[in-house]
Amino acid sequence: VPVRNRLAALVLVLLLGVAQATILYHAAGARQSLAEEEILVGVLPSPALKVLSGEFDGVFADFLFLRAIVLYGGISGDRALEPHEWQWLYQTLKASAGLDPYFLDPYYFANATLPWGGGLVLETNQLLQQGSDYRSWDWALPFYLGFNSFYFLHEDEAASRHLMEAARRTDKNAFLVTLAARLAYKADRTGNAIAFLEQIIKTRSGPSREGFQLRLDALKGIY
């Protein structure tokens, strides 16, 4: 590694360390005022941050995520967040995930906070969809999408579609298959549920395959 690159990396790490130490210091002593100042500054969009961060986009993604959870904790410990503060949190997590779309933590934290306290269900689902597209092996993100679609948006068909994708990515959670098929039937998409179960059965064996076959036969009888 060229000396110049090593020096640049060292300087960047030192600067980020100083910045984060400052945030933590103020968060301990004056959490609410610091949070308001940080939120008023706003968040640059991910493309601009990528240009600024260069080869250190992963480091900046970590830094943005850390800033989000520190300031969220500082505010929520004292009072409920205001709408513009929820937007700032969403934009910060979105920027973090944009810099490193394989980074799980921003998606997980966004899903744990934004829909419940901020009412940002659609925004959260957009973020989760990005994560699901990049993390194509991860069943949890389409599962979260399915839950949000069912619980918050009351969209059974969309929920079923996401749960079907989650079930395709793992063979360890048989309940996903059942949930997806039930929601597809509830959404009057029995044909879709049948096609889904037929594909799942091809990848299963033993008692679970027999259980899915019973559900498939029942759905075919209804259809």
Disulfide bonds with the S-S distance in Angstrom:
none
